[in-house]
Amino acid sequence: MDHLVVVDADGQHDPTEALELVETQRSTGGDIVIGSRFVEGSQTDMPLYRRAGLGVINGLTGAALRLGYSAERVADTQSGFRAYNAEAIELLACRADLSDGMDASLDILFHAADEEFTFTETPVDVTYNVAEANTHNPVVHGSVLVSNIVGRALSDRPGRVLGVPGSICLVLGVLLTSVSLTGLTLAVVPVLVAVLVLTGSGLLGAALAIGRLTPSSE
């Protein structure tokens, strides 16, 4: 098939907008088109507490995608309304490690980013004025998502996520040591140097350990 549109079955989405997702996919060539609640032109009556929670999840996911995979930020990482092209369908159909829970939406984004697939977002209208719209505890749901984001980024890209900041800490520690040797005798300098060196060494050590323990995706 050329297109596969997936939509949540809780009644929050208008399924007729599937045609717009497919048209967007055809016109842009995006591998995955996301019906977004957070781009211009969308309308939603999402409760404020959920908007705040999703803001945190979207921000963390965007940072992980950017840092770990050099992928573009996705405004609505938890949208249940998506269109996939033939290449994306083939990739995801063969993945045995996709979650069967609410964090599957994140797994898909990370797998797709790892394959350098492109994401396109298009506005959709979403209503929360439906029966049993929210069946998951938001705190538990959020905890699962955060755990997925951190775990995925660490296992897939330990060098970028831990190694890069670790190296920066070590470099700053060396620079501060050089400055202190030139005559700066502030008492705080040795403490900062110790903290930076220990932090940098710890992050680099963790990156190497995770890299060795994690099996290759190949």
TAZI-V438149 format. One record per pair of residues at least 6 apart in sequence whose ideal C-beta (glycine too) atoms are under 7 Angstrom apart, sorted by sequence separation. I is the first residue (numbers start at 1). GAP is how many residues later the second one is. D is the distance in Angstrom with one decimal. If there is no record, write none. Layout:
i=I gap=GAP d=D
i=I gap=GAP d=D
This chain:
i=7 gap=6 d=5.2
i=36 gap=6 d=6.0
i=65 gap=6 d=4.2
i=92 gap=6 d=6.8
i=98 gap=6 d=5.6
i=37 gap=7 d=4.7
i=66 gap=7 d=6.3
i=154 gap=7 d=5.8
i=7 gap=8 d=5.6
i=25 gap=8 d=4.6
i=65 gap=8 d=6.7
i=84 gap=8 d=6.9
i=99 gap=8 d=5.1
i=153 gap=8 d=5.0
i=24 gap=9 d=5.1
i=37 gap=9 d=6.5
i=65 gap=9 d=6.8
i=98 gap=9 d=4.9
i=180 gap=9 d=4.6
i=98 gap=10 d=6.9
i=7 gap=11 d=6.6
i=62 gap=11 d=3.9
i=21 gap=12 d=4.9
i=62 gap=12 d=6.4
i=5 gap=13 d=4.4
i=61 gap=13 d=6.7
i=176 gap=13 d=5.8
i=21 gap=14 d=5.8
i=5 gap=16 d=5.8
i=61 gap=16 d=4.4
i=92 gap=16 d=6.2
i=95 gap=16 d=6.0
i=176 gap=16 d=5.8
i=177 gap=16 d=5.4
i=5 gap=17 d=6.5
i=58 gap=17 d=6.5
i=176 gap=17 d=5.0
i=17 gap=18 d=6.5
i=58 gap=18 d=6.9
i=3 gap=19 d=5.0
i=58 gap=19 d=5.2
i=92 gap=19 d=6.9
i=57 gap=20 d=6.3
i=91 gap=20 d=6.7
i=173 gap=20 d=5.0
i=176 gap=20 d=6.9
i=57 gap=21 d=6.4
i=3 gap=22 d=6.2
i=13 gap=22 d=6.9
i=173 gap=23 d=3.6
i=54 gap=24 d=6.1
i=88 gap=24 d=6.4
i=91 gap=24 d=5.9
i=172 gap=24 d=5.1
i=173 gap=24 d=4.3
i=170 gap=26 d=7.0
i=78 gap=27 d=5.5
i=169 gap=27 d=4.6
i=170 gap=27 d=6.4
i=173 gap=27 d=6.4
i=77 gap=28 d=6.6
i=77 gap=29 d=6.5
i=88 gap=29 d=5.9
i=169 gap=30 d=4.8
i=170 gap=30 d=3.7
i=169 gap=31 d=3.3
i=77 gap=32 d=6.2
i=167 gap=33 d=6.8
i=102 gap=34 d=6.2
i=166 gap=34 d=4.6
i=169 gap=34 d=6.8
i=74 gap=35 d=6.4
i=39 gap=36 d=5.4
i=38 gap=37 d=4.2
i=166 gap=37 d=3.0
i=167 gap=37 d=6.8
i=38 gap=38 d=4.9
i=165 gap=38 d=5.8
i=166 gap=38 d=4.0
i=36 gap=39 d=5.3
i=37 gap=39 d=5.2
i=102 gap=39 d=5.8
i=106 gap=39 d=6.3
i=34 gap=40 d=6.5
i=36 gap=40 d=3.9
i=163 gap=40 d=7.0
i=103 gap=41 d=5.4
i=162 gap=41 d=4.6
i=163 gap=41 d=5.9
i=166 gap=41 d=6.5
i=34 gap=42 d=5.9
i=37 gap=42 d=6.7
i=71 gap=42 d=3.9
i=102 gap=42 d=6.4
i=103 gap=42 d=5.6
i=106 gap=42 d=4.9
i=110 gap=42 d=4.9
i=114 gap=42 d=6.5
i=36 gap=43 d=5.9
i=81 gap=43 d=5.7
i=101 gap=43 d=6.8
i=106 gap=43 d=6.3
i=35 gap=44 d=5.4
i=65 gap=44 d=6.8
i=69 gap=44 d=3.9
i=162 gap=44 d=5.3
i=163 gap=44 d=4.1
i=34 gap=45 d=5.0
i=61 gap=45 d=6.4
i=69 gap=45 d=6.1
i=74 gap=45 d=5.5
i=76 gap=45 d=6.6
i=103 gap=45 d=4.2
i=162 gap=45 d=3.9
i=35 gap=46 d=3.4
i=75 gap=46 d=5.7
i=106 gap=46 d=6.9
i=110 gap=46 d=6.8
i=35 gap=47 d=6.7
i=72 gap=47 d=6.3
i=74 gap=47 d=6.9
i=34 gap=48 d=5.3
i=61 gap=48 d=6.8
i=65 gap=48 d=5.4
i=159 gap=48 d=5.5
i=33 gap=49 d=6.6
i=158 gap=49 d=4.3
i=32 gap=50 d=6.1
i=33 gap=50 d=4.2
i=32 gap=52 d=5.7
i=158 gap=52 d=4.0
i=159 gap=52 d=6.5
i=158 gap=53 d=5.0
i=31 gap=54 d=5.4
i=155 gap=55 d=6.8
i=31 gap=56 d=6.0
i=32 gap=56 d=5.4
i=154 gap=56 d=5.9
i=31 gap=57 d=4.8
i=25 gap=58 d=5.0
i=155 gap=59 d=5.0
i=21 gap=60 d=7.0
i=25 gap=60 d=6.1
i=22 gap=61 d=5.6
i=21 gap=62 d=4.0
i=13 gap=68 d=4.9
i=8 gap=72 d=3.3
i=7 gap=73 d=6.5
i=8 gap=73 d=6.8
i=7 gap=74 d=5.0
i=6 gap=76 d=5.3
i=5 gap=78 d=4.8
i=3 gap=80 d=5.7
i=4 gap=80 d=4.7
i=32 gap=80 d=5.7
i=46 gap=80 d=7.0
i=31 gap=81 d=6.7
i=42 gap=81 d=3.7
i=44 gap=81 d=6.9
i=47 gap=81 d=6.5
i=3 gap=82 d=6.4
i=39 gap=82 d=5.1
i=41 gap=82 d=3.5
i=42 gap=82 d=5.9
i=43 gap=82 d=4.6
i=44 gap=82 d=4.3
i=45 gap=82 d=5.9
i=46 gap=82 d=5.9
i=2 gap=83 d=6.8
i=40 gap=83 d=6.6
i=42 gap=83 d=6.6
i=45 gap=83 d=5.5
i=2 gap=84 d=5.8
i=39 gap=84 d=5.2
i=45 gap=84 d=6.4
i=1 gap=85 d=6.8
i=4 gap=85 d=5.1
i=32 gap=85 d=6.1
i=34 gap=85 d=6.3
i=36 gap=85 d=4.1
i=53 gap=85 d=5.9
i=57 gap=85 d=6.6
i=64 gap=85 d=5.3
i=68 gap=85 d=4.8
i=31 gap=86 d=3.8
i=36 gap=86 d=6.7
i=60 gap=86 d=6.5
i=31 gap=87 d=5.0
i=32 gap=87 d=5.3
i=33 gap=87 d=4.9
i=34 gap=87 d=4.8
i=35 gap=87 d=6.2
i=36 gap=87 d=6.2
i=1 gap=88 d=6.8
i=30 gap=88 d=5.1
i=36 gap=88 d=6.7
i=50 gap=88 d=6.6
i=57 gap=88 d=5.2
i=61 gap=88 d=5.6
i=68 gap=88 d=6.1
i=30 gap=89 d=6.5
i=33 gap=89 d=6.0
i=35 gap=89 d=3.7
i=37 gap=89 d=5.2
i=53 gap=89 d=5.5
i=60 gap=89 d=5.0
i=64 gap=89 d=4.2
i=68 gap=89 d=3.7
i=30 gap=90 d=3.1
i=28 gap=92 d=4.8
i=68 gap=92 d=5.4
i=67 gap=93 d=5.7
i=68 gap=93 d=5.9
i=67 gap=94 d=6.2
i=24 gap=96 d=6.1
i=24 gap=98 d=4.4
i=21 gap=101 d=6.2
i=20 gap=102 d=6.3
i=17 gap=107 d=5.2
i=13 gap=111 d=6.5
i=14 gap=111 d=6.0
i=13 gap=113 d=6.1
i=12 gap=114 d=5.1
i=12 gap=115 d=5.8
i=12 gap=116 d=6.4
i=12 gap=118 d=5.9
i=11 gap=119 d=4.2
i=10 gap=120 d=6.4
i=12 gap=121 d=5.9
i=10 gap=123 d=5.8
